[in-house]
Amino acid sequence: MTAALASAVVVLLAAVVKGAIGFGFPTLGTPLLALFVDVKTAVVVLILPNIVMDAIQASRRGDLVATLRRFAWLVLFGAVGTVVGTRLLAVLSARTATLLLGATVVAFVLLNVTRWSPRVPPGTARWFDAPVGFAAGVIGGVTNVPGTPLVIYFYALGLAKHDFVRAVAVTFVLYKVVQLGAVTWYGLLTWPLLGLSALLTLVAVGGFRLGLTIQDRLDQATFNRVILVTLGVLGAALVVRALI
């Protein structure tokens, strides 16, 4: 299998998962794509497909403006963290970036083993927005996976299915726009990689549409279980990838 065909298959599968549960595209796609290209290339070419899918998802249901207002501080500090993380990506070796990618999800795997289910009281939620946003931005800038802290946080807030999906989509698309600018600024996004990214975006949208059909058929309880199971599987996969 050629690298181009393998990349398309990876993106298609990751996009279906993304459509079904609202996240998981960079978490699944980045380490798998890194089997065929270097980590920095994998991070860069997956940004554009993620932006397009999250933009579609953010506009599907509910009050988009209300979501932006609610998580404004999360997005602002996440943008700052993304710039910091992208700068670290530009100077780190590919091996170090790979190890960080695995370590990012190891923590959540350990939490799953202990069956700890975090919950944030509604009255204190806004105090967590800034630190969670900054941490997610730094992690996302280095590894292309801001989803672990964000998904844990939104799950801890007890958001309903559509609110959860929209919150993930809104924050992800804004983080990724900042990240796209940052990788361009630091010289990581070349014209050939931009062309590859655009082609992978077309593939991703097809898989994403299929995933959305699956998402619409999941009830709240099943949706929550799928989130936790998917994160556990992704975490285990990242650990294996980091140790190979």
Contacts in CASP RR format, 6 or more apart in sequence:
PFRMAT RR
TARGET T0000
AUTHOR 0000-0000-0000
METHOD contacts of the structure
MODEL  1
MTAALASAVVVLLAAVVKGAIGFGFPTLGTPLLALFVDVKTAVVVLILPN
IVMDAIQASRRGDLVATLRRFAWLVLFGAVGTVVGTRLLAVLSARTATLL
LGATVVAFVLLNVTRWSPRVPPGTARWFDAPVGFAAGVIGGVTNVPGTPL
VIYFYALGLAKHDFVRAVAVTFVLYKVVQLGAVTWYGLLTWPLLGLSALL
TLVAVGGFRLGLTIQDRLDQATFNRVILVTLGVLGAALVVRALI
1 9 0 8 1.000
3 36 0 8 1.000
3 37 0 8 1.000
4 196 0 8 1.000
6 35 0 8 1.000
6 36 0 8 1.000
7 33 0 8 1.000
7 36 0 8 1.000
7 37 0 8 1.000
7 45 0 8 1.000
7 196 0 8 1.000
7 200 0 8 1.000
8 199 0 8 1.000
8 200 0 8 1.000
8 203 0 8 1.000
10 29 0 8 1.000
10 32 0 8 1.000
10 33 0 8 1.000
10 36 0 8 1.000
11 29 0 8 1.000
11 33 0 8 1.000
11 46 0 8 1.000
11 49 0 8 1.000
11 200 0 8 1.000
11 203 0 8 1.000
11 204 0 8 1.000
12 203 0 8 1.000
12 204 0 8 1.000
12 206 0 8 1.000
12 207 0 8 1.000
13 28 0 8 1.000
13 29 0 8 1.000
13 32 0 8 1.000
14 24 0 8 1.000
14 25 0 8 1.000
14 26 0 8 1.000
14 28 0 8 1.000
14 29 0 8 1.000
14 32 0 8 1.000
14 204 0 8 1.000
15 25 0 8 1.000
15 49 0 8 1.000
15 53 0 8 1.000
15 203 0 8 1.000
15 204 0 8 1.000
15 205 0 8 1.000
15 206 0 8 1.000
15 207 0 8 1.000
15 208 0 8 1.000
15 211 0 8 1.000
16 207 0 8 1.000
16 208 0 8 1.000
16 210 0 8 1.000
16 211 0 8 1.000
16 214 0 8 1.000
17 24 0 8 1.000
17 25 0 8 1.000
17 28 0 8 1.000
17 211 0 8 1.000
17 230 0 8 1.000
18 24 0 8 1.000
18 25 0 8 1.000
18 53 0 8 1.000
18 204 0 8 1.000
18 208 0 8 1.000
18 211 0 8 1.000
19 53 0 8 1.000
19 57 0 8 1.000
19 207 0 8 1.000
19 208 0 8 1.000
19 210 0 8 1.000
19 211 0 8 1.000
19 212 0 8 1.000
19 214 0 8 1.000
19 215 0 8 1.000
20 211 0 8 1.000
20 212 0 8 1.000
20 214 0 8 1.000
20 215 0 8 1.000
20 218 0 8 1.000
20 226 0 8 1.000
21 215 0 8 1.000
21 223 0 8 1.000
21 226 0 8 1.000
21 227 0 8 1.000
21 230 0 8 1.000
22 57 0 8 1.000
22 164 0 8 1.000
22 165 0 8 1.000
22 168 0 8 1.000
22 169 0 8 1.000
22 215 0 8 1.000
23 147 0 8 1.000
23 150 0 8 1.000
23 151 0 8 1.000
23 168 0 8 1.000
23 172 0 8 1.000
24 147 0 8 1.000
24 230 0 8 1.000
24 234 0 8 1.000
25 46 0 8 1.000
25 49 0 8 1.000
25 50 0 8 1.000
25 53 0 8 1.000
25 204 0 8 1.000
26 43 0 8 1.000
26 46 0 8 1.000
26 50 0 8 1.000
26 140 0 8 1.000
26 144 0 8 1.000
26 145 0 8 1.000
26 146 0 8 1.000
26 147 0 8 1.000
27 105 0 8 1.000
27 145 0 8 1.000
27 147 0 8 1.000
27 148 0 8 1.000
27 234 0 8 1.000
27 235 0 8 1.000
27 238 0 8 1.000
28 234 0 8 1.000
28 237 0 8 1.000
29 42 0 8 1.000
29 46 0 8 1.000
30 39 0 8 1.000
30 42 0 8 1.000
30 43 0 8 1.000
30 46 0 8 1.000
30 101 0 8 1.000
30 143 0 8 1.000
30 144 0 8 1.000
30 145 0 8 1.000
31 42 0 8 1.000
31 98 0 8 1.000
31 101 0 8 1.000
31 102 0 8 1.000
31 237 0 8 1.000
31 238 0 8 1.000
31 241 0 8 1.000
33 42 0 8 1.000
33 45 0 8 1.000
33 46 0 8 1.000
34 42 0 8 1.000
34 98 0 8 1.000
34 101 0 8 1.000
34 241 0 8 1.000
35 241 0 8 1.000
37 45 0 8 1.000
38 94 0 8 1.000
39 94 0 8 1.000
39 97 0 8 1.000
39 98 0 8 1.000
39 101 0 8 1.000
40 89 0 8 1.000
40 94 0 8 1.000
40 97 0 8 1.000
40 188 0 8 1.000
41 193 0 8 1.000
42 144 0 8 1.000
43 89 0 8 1.000
43 97 0 8 1.000
43 141 0 8 1.000
43 143 0 8 1.000
43 144 0 8 1.000
43 183 0 8 1.000
43 188 0 8 1.000
44 183 0 8 1.000
44 188 0 8 1.000
44 189 0 8 1.000
44 193 0 8 1.000
44 197 0 8 1.000
45 193 0 8 1.000
45 196 0 8 1.000
45 197 0 8 1.000
45 200 0 8 1.000
46 144 0 8 1.000
46 197 0 8 1.000
46 200 0 8 1.000
47 144 0 8 1.000
47 176 0 8 1.000
47 179 0 8 1.000
47 180 0 8 1.000
47 183 0 8 1.000
47 197 0 8 1.000
48 180 0 8 1.000
48 194 0 8 1.000
48 197 0 8 1.000
48 198 0 8 1.000
48 200 0 8 1.000
48 201 0 8 1.000
49 197 0 8 1.000
49 200 0 8 1.000
49 201 0 8 1.000
49 203 0 8 1.000
49 204 0 8 1.000
49 205 0 8 1.000
50 172 0 8 1.000
50 173 0 8 1.000
50 176 0 8 1.000
51 173 0 8 1.000
51 176 0 8 1.000
51 177 0 8 1.000
51 180 0 8 1.000
52 201 0 8 1.000
52 204 0 8 1.000
52 205 0 8 1.000
53 204 0 8 1.000
53 205 0 8 1.000
53 208 0 8 1.000
54 168 0 8 1.000
54 169 0 8 1.000
54 170 0 8 1.000
54 172 0 8 1.000
54 173 0 8 1.000
54 176 0 8 1.000
55 169 0 8 1.000
55 173 0 8 1.000
56 205 0 8 1.000
56 208 0 8 1.000
57 165 0 8 1.000
57 166 0 8 1.000
57 168 0 8 1.000
57 169 0 8 1.000
57 212 0 8 1.000
58 64 0 8 1.000
58 67 0 8 1.000
58 166 0 8 1.000
58 169 0 8 1.000
58 170 0 8 1.000
58 173 0 8 1.000
60 165 0 8 1.000
60 166 0 8 1.000
60 212 0 8 1.000
61 162 0 8 1.000
61 165 0 8 1.000
61 166 0 8 1.000
62 162 0 8 1.000
62 166 0 8 1.000
64 166 0 8 1.000
64 170 0 8 1.000
67 163 0 8 1.000
67 166 0 8 1.000
67 167 0 8 1.000
67 170 0 8 1.000
68 75 0 8 1.000
68 170 0 8 1.000
70 167 0 8 1.000
71 129 0 8 1.000
71 167 0 8 1.000
71 170 0 8 1.000
71 171 0 8 1.000
73 126 0 8 1.000
73 129 0 8 1.000
73 130 0 8 1.000
73 133 0 8 1.000
74 129 0 8 1.000
74 130 0 8 1.000
74 132 0 8 1.000
74 133 0 8 1.000
74 171 0 8 1.000
75 133 0 8 1.000
75 170 0 8 1.000
75 171 0 8 1.000
75 174 0 8 1.000
75 175 0 8 1.000
76 130 0 8 1.000
77 129 0 8 1.000
77 130 0 8 1.000
77 131 0 8 1.000
77 133 0 8 1.000
77 134 0 8 1.000
78 133 0 8 1.000
78 134 0 8 1.000
78 136 0 8 1.000
78 137 0 8 1.000
78 146 0 8 1.000
78 171 0 8 1.000
78 175 0 8 1.000
78 178 0 8 1.000
79 137 0 8 1.000
79 174 0 8 1.000
79 175 0 8 1.000
79 178 0 8 1.000
80 134 0 8 1.000
80 137 0 8 1.000
81 133 0 8 1.000
81 134 0 8 1.000
81 135 0 8 1.000
81 136 0 8 1.000
81 137 0 8 1.000
81 138 0 8 1.000
81 141 0 8 1.000
82 137 0 8 1.000
82 138 0 8 1.000
82 140 0 8 1.000
82 141 0 8 1.000
82 146 0 8 1.000
82 175 0 8 1.000
82 178 0 8 1.000
82 179 0 8 1.000
82 182 0 8 1.000
83 178 0 8 1.000
83 182 0 8 1.000
84 137 0 8 1.000
84 138 0 8 1.000
84 141 0 8 1.000
85 137 0 8 1.000
85 138 0 8 1.000
85 139 0 8 1.000
85 140 0 8 1.000
85 141 0 8 1.000
85 142 0 8 1.000
86 141 0 8 1.000
86 142 0 8 1.000
86 179 0 8 1.000
86 182 0 8 1.000
86 183 0 8 1.000
86 186 0 8 1.000
86 188 0 8 1.000
87 182 0 8 1.000
87 186 0 8 1.000
88 138 0 8 1.000
88 141 0 8 1.000
88 142 0 8 1.000
89 97 0 8 1.000
89 141 0 8 1.000
89 142 0 8 1.000
89 183 0 8 1.000
89 186 0 8 1.000
89 188 0 8 1.000
90 186 0 8 1.000
90 187 0 8 1.000
90 188 0 8 1.000
92 100 0 8 1.000
92 142 0 8 1.000
97 142 0 8 1.000
97 143 0 8 1.000
98 241 0 8 1.000
98 242 0 8 1.000
99 242 0 8 1.000
100 142 0 8 1.000
100 143 0 8 1.000
101 142 0 8 1.000
101 143 0 8 1.000
101 144 0 8 1.000
101 145 0 8 1.000
101 238 0 8 1.000
101 241 0 8 1.000
101 242 0 8 1.000
102 143 0 8 1.000
102 235 0 8 1.000
102 238 0 8 1.000
102 239 0 8 1.000
102 241 0 8 1.000
102 242 0 8 1.000
103 242 0 8 1.000
104 139 0 8 1.000
104 143 0 8 1.000
104 145 0 8 1.000
104 148 0 8 1.000
104 238 0 8 1.000
105 145 0 8 1.000
105 148 0 8 1.000
105 231 0 8 1.000
105 234 0 8 1.000
105 235 0 8 1.000
105 238 0 8 1.000
105 239 0 8 1.000
106 235 0 8 1.000
106 238 0 8 1.000
106 239 0 8 1.000
106 242 0 8 1.000
107 148 0 8 1.000
108 148 0 8 1.000
108 152 0 8 1.000
108 231 0 8 1.000
108 232 0 8 1.000
108 235 0 8 1.000
109 232 0 8 1.000
109 235 0 8 1.000
109 236 0 8 1.000
109 239 0 8 1.000
111 118 0 8 1.000
111 152 0 8 1.000
112 228 0 8 1.000
112 231 0 8 1.000
112 232 0 8 1.000
118 152 0 8 1.000
118 155 0 8 1.000
118 156 0 8 1.000
119 156 0 8 1.000
119 158 0 8 1.000
120 128 0 8 1.000
120 153 0 8 1.000
120 156 0 8 1.000
120 157 0 8 1.000
122 157 0 8 1.000
125 157 0 8 1.000
128 153 0 8 1.000
132 149 0 8 1.000
132 150 0 8 1.000
132 153 0 8 1.000
133 149 0 8 1.000
133 150 0 8 1.000
135 149 0 8 1.000
136 146 0 8 1.000
136 147 0 8 1.000
136 148 0 8 1.000
136 149 0 8 1.000
136 150 0 8 1.000
136 153 0 8 1.000
136 171 0 8 1.000
136 175 0 8 1.000
137 146 0 8 1.000
137 175 0 8 1.000
139 145 0 8 1.000
139 146 0 8 1.000
139 147 0 8 1.000
139 148 0 8 1.000
139 149 0 8 1.000
140 146 0 8 1.000
140 147 0 8 1.000
140 175 0 8 1.000
140 179 0 8 1.000
141 179 0 8 1.000
141 182 0 8 1.000
144 179 0 8 1.000
146 171 0 8 1.000
146 172 0 8 1.000
146 175 0 8 1.000
147 168 0 8 1.000
147 172 0 8 1.000
148 231 0 8 1.000
150 168 0 8 1.000
150 171 0 8 1.000
150 172 0 8 1.000
151 168 0 8 1.000
151 227 0 8 1.000
151 231 0 8 1.000
154 164 0 8 1.000
154 167 0 8 1.000
154 168 0 8 1.000
155 164 0 8 1.000
155 224 0 8 1.000
155 227 0 8 1.000
155 228 0 8 1.000
158 164 0 8 1.000
159 167 0 8 1.000
160 220 0 8 1.000
161 218 0 8 1.000
161 220 0 8 1.000
161 223 0 8 1.000
164 223 0 8 1.000
165 215 0 8 1.000
180 189 0 8 1.000
181 189 0 8 1.000
183 189 0 8 1.000
215 223 0 8 1.000
218 226 0 8 1.000
END
